[in-house]
């Protein structure tokens, strides 16, 4: 996953991972698209750090709590 130019579609990618593995995975992901509750529309697209800073979706709130922002 660390090679450049790949596209990965992940659904619940951190389920069952150790917290250290979650941190490593988040470090590998450069761009995030969030479809929000029940999907159907894009509610955020951007870098994970911007998602955490915005806390505009449930997906943004959870990592924000994890990193303590």
C-alpha positions as CSV (number, residue, x, y, z in Angstrom):
1,X,0.0,0.0,0.0
2,X,2.9,2.4,0.4
3,X,3.6,2.5,-3.4
4,X,2.4,5.6,-5.1
5,X,-0.4,5.6,-7.6
6,X,-2.7,3.0,-6.2
7,X,-6.4,3.3,-5.5
8,X,-7.9,1.3,-2.6
9,X,-11.5,1.1,-1.6
10,X,-11.8,0.2,2.1
11,X,-14.9,-0.3,4.1
12,X,-14.4,-0.3,7.9
13,X,-10.6,-0.8,7.4
14,X,-9.7,-0.6,11.1
15,X,-12.2,-3.1,12.5
16,X,-10.2,-5.6,14.6
17,X,-6.8,-3.9,14.2
18,X,-4.5,-3.1,17.1
19,X,-4.3,0.7,17.8
20,X,-0.7,0.7,16.6
21,X,-1.8,-0.8,13.3
22,X,-4.6,1.8,13.0
23,X,-2.0,4.5,13.3
24,X,0.2,2.9,10.7
25,X,-2.8,2.5,8.3
26,X,-3.9,6.1,8.8
27,X,-0.3,7.2,7.9
28,X,-0.5,5.3,4.6
29,X,-3.8,6.8,3.5
30,X,-3.2,10.1,1.8
31,X,-6.8,10.9,0.6
32,X,-10.1,10.1,2.1
33,X,-13.6,10.1,0.6
34,X,-16.4,9.8,3.1
35,X,-19.9,8.9,1.9
36,X,-21.5,9.6,5.3
37,X,-24.3,7.7,6.9
38,X,-26.0,5.1,4.6
39,X,-23.8,6.3,1.7
40,X,-25.3,7.8,-1.4
41,X,-23.5,11.2,-1.3
42,X,-20.0,12.4,-0.7
43,X,-19.8,14.4,2.5
44,X,-16.0,14.9,2.6
45,X,-13.0,14.4,0.3
46,X,-9.5,15.4,1.3
47,X,-6.5,14.5,3.5
48,X,-7.1,12.6,6.7
49,X,-5.7,15.5,8.8
50,X,-8.3,17.8,7.3
51,X,-11.1,15.4,8.0
52,X,-10.0,15.2,11.6
53,X,-9.7,19.0,11.9
54,X,-13.1,19.6,10.4
55,X,-14.9,17.0,12.5
56,X,-17.7,17.5,10.0
57,X,-18.7,13.8,9.9
58,X,-18.9,10.8,12.2
59,X,-15.9,9.5,10.4
60,X,-14.0,12.7,11.3
61,X,-15.1,12.7,14.9
62,X,-13.7,9.2,15.7
63,X,-10.1,9.8,14.6
64,X,-10.2,13.2,16.2
65,X,-11.0,11.6,19.6
66,X,-8.2,9.0,18.9
67,X,-5.5,11.7,18.3
68,X,-6.8,14.0,21.0
69,X,-7.8,17.0,19.0
